[in-house]
Amino acid sequence: MGVVVAFGTGQMSAAFADEPATLTGIILGVGAKESQRVVSWYSSTDTAQVVQVAPTDKLIDGQFPKNAVTFPATVAANSVNGGFNGHATIDGLKKDTAYSYRVGAGDSWSPTYSFKTQDFKGDFDFLFFGDPQIGSSGNVAKDGEGWKDTLDVALTATPNAELLVSGGDQVETANTEPQWDAFLAPDKLRQYPWAATIGNHDVGGKAYEQHFWTPNTDRSASYYKGSPDTQSGGDYWYIYKDVLFIDINSNAYANGADEAHLGYITDVINQQGGKAKYTVLVYHHSIYSPASHANDTDNKQRRQDFPTAFSNLGVDLVLQGHDHSYSRSYMIKNGEKANPDEQPGATQVAQGPGGVIYVTANSASGSKYYDLTAPIPGSDFGPDPLNPNSHWANSVENQEHVRTYVKVEVRDDKLVVENIRSSTCAAPNAAVELGKVKWCGPNNGADAAPPVGSVVDKVAIQPYTAKDKGKQNGTGNGNGDHPAQGGPDWVRQQDVAGSETLTALN
């Protein structure tokens, strides 16, 4: 899949002139803001490399204009395959513009890829994908086919999606490059920005960090499961329009790591939260998991450490993976159901002070599915009184052994979350094809699989606005302004331990 690039003359030395470089794994990543994108890749040499960018309408017969902008790359030794990895940040992008870009130098370049920016303000949609985990079925090619098909289905249905957000576990084995090759094969990953999340299958080597350069990343030792020299990790954040996204490495949870994550989240929200209306957290390990990881020791710990802090900090939505099944929580406040009367499967919910929705994404590739598990009475994650077959925290739990993805519509007055089928029981669906599961379809296979594009679950979340917050605690201007418009956002300014103001909100 690599592109052979023969670096030519110019200012490069004669030693480099005859040395070709093989470029692989080119991927478009999210930047720190709407006007940025990050391009990452692998290279067989450490020759000087750049990303060249131009508005697509300035290309003539596919050729870049002489005044095309170039962004120099950082190229470093690759500890996985003995080659090198590079990345460069594209900055200064304009809204509503189609761009073309390529990686290389001199007179020879990679193929040309393209992406389009949209308005830098207002409504937008993003797509969330759970655990491609390429290689998990034992057949990398089949897993890759399912992954590509989900991207094609999702982006055909929502061609103006502005971000592709990861739930983690891009591959089965951290440093196995054929799995990464299959994950990175779809050209959609060079056309839409991928916001990477690290999963437990990604963490055990450096390939994750070498394939994905993420913005505003803190690589302190606390945000690593093991040594930063041998494993991947880090927490990072970015703002896109009206959303502050914060992505943490949930593999690191013991020995004070959860406390460190919460400190990081608190600092980011205190410093950046006033610039956005919504705060979305992303990490791999679902704390309200509907399947076999529900009562893992580490998840029990996170269920103690995270929920009250997230409520105190004014988090709106938490996106998670890990359990290869779908769930959408009730509105959760301080680790409890906020409204005991909220009904299972409600299609509209009001956030209220401290309310948070947690979503677990199913497999996006079909490489592996986990069946739903029965809640354990008397445990911290026991049955729902309104639906005893489900866990108390979850409004919806679903597993049909078909691929799905999550679409999130960000609107001024609501967030809309949908879980959408990207396959039926037919190929490509590796776990079904290879007999890894015994049935396929709703109701444990008793019903036929609905068509591709059909909706498993949909909910509209009415946010708790700054106007409401001001009324609740007796502060604010009462005009309904949210932080991005200069209004106060008192809930978001609290530390994880809470405060007198938060006590008044309860």
HELIX and SHEET records of a PDB file:
HELIX    1   1 ALA A   14  ALA A   17  1                                   4    
HELIX    2   2 THR A   56  LYS A   58  5                                   3    
HELIX    3   3 VAL A  140  ALA A  157  1                                  18    
HELIX    4   4 GLU A  177  LEU A  184  1                                   8    
HELIX    5   5 ASP A  187  ARG A  190  5                                   4    
HELIX    6   6 ALA A  207  HIS A  211  1                                   5    
HELIX    7   7 ALA A  221  TYR A  223  5                                   3    
HELIX    8   8 ALA A  257  GLN A  272  1                                  16    
HELIX    9   9 GLY A  273  LYS A  275  5                                   3    
HELIX   10  10 THR A  297  ASP A  305  1                                   9    
HELIX   11  11 PRO A  307  ASN A  312  1                                   6    
HELIX   12  12 ALA A  430  GLU A  433  1                                   4    
HELIX   13  13 ALA A  466  ASN A  473  1                                   8    
HELIX   14  14 PRO A  483  GLN A  485  5                                   3    
HELIX   15  15 VAL A  491  GLN A  493  5                                   3    
HELIX   16  16 GLU A  500  LEU A  505  1                                   6    
SHEET    1   A 5 VAL A   3  ALA A   6  0                                        
SHEET    2   A 5 PRO A  20  VAL A  30 -1                                        
SHEET    3   A 5 ARG A  37  SER A  43 -1                                        
SHEET    4   A 5 PHE A  84  ILE A  90 -1                                        
SHEET    5   A 5 THR A  74  ALA A  77 -1                                        
SHEET    1   B 4 VAL A  69  PRO A  72  0                                        
SHEET    2   B 4 VAL A  50  PRO A  55 -1                                        
SHEET    3   B 4 ALA A  98  ALA A 105 -1                                        
SHEET    4   B 4 SER A 108  TRP A 109 -1                                        
SHEET    1   C 4 VAL A  69  PRO A  72  0                                        
SHEET    2   C 4 VAL A  50  PRO A  55 -1                                        
SHEET    3   C 4 ALA A  98  ALA A 105 -1                                        
SHEET    4   C 4 TYR A 113  LYS A 116 -1                                        
SHEET    1   D 7 TRP A 194  ALA A 195  0                                        
SHEET    2   D 7 LEU A 163  SER A 166  1                                        
SHEET    3   D 7 PHE A 124  PHE A 129  1                                        
SHEET    4   D 7 THR A 404  ARG A 411 -1                                        
SHEET    5   D 7 LYS A 414  ARG A 421 -1                                        
SHEET    6   D 7 VAL A 455  GLN A 462 -1                                        
SHEET    7   D 7 GLN A 348  ALA A 350  1                                        
SHEET    1   E 7 TYR A 236  TYR A 240  0                                        
SHEET    2   E 7 VAL A 243  ASP A 247 -1                                        
SHEET    3   E 7 TYR A 278  HIS A 285  1                                        
SHEET    4   E 7 LEU A 317  GLY A 321  1                                        
SHEET    5   E 7 ILE A 357  THR A 360  1                                        
SHEET    6   E 7 TYR A 326  SER A 329 -1                                        
SHEET    7   E 7 ASN A 394  ASN A 398 -1                                        
SHEET    1   F 2 ILE A 332  LYS A 333  0                                        
SHEET    2   F 2 GLU A 336  LYS A 337 -1                                        
SHEET    1   G 2 PRO A 383  ASP A 384  0                                        
SHEET    2   G 2 ASN A 387  HIS A 391 -1                                        
END                                                                             
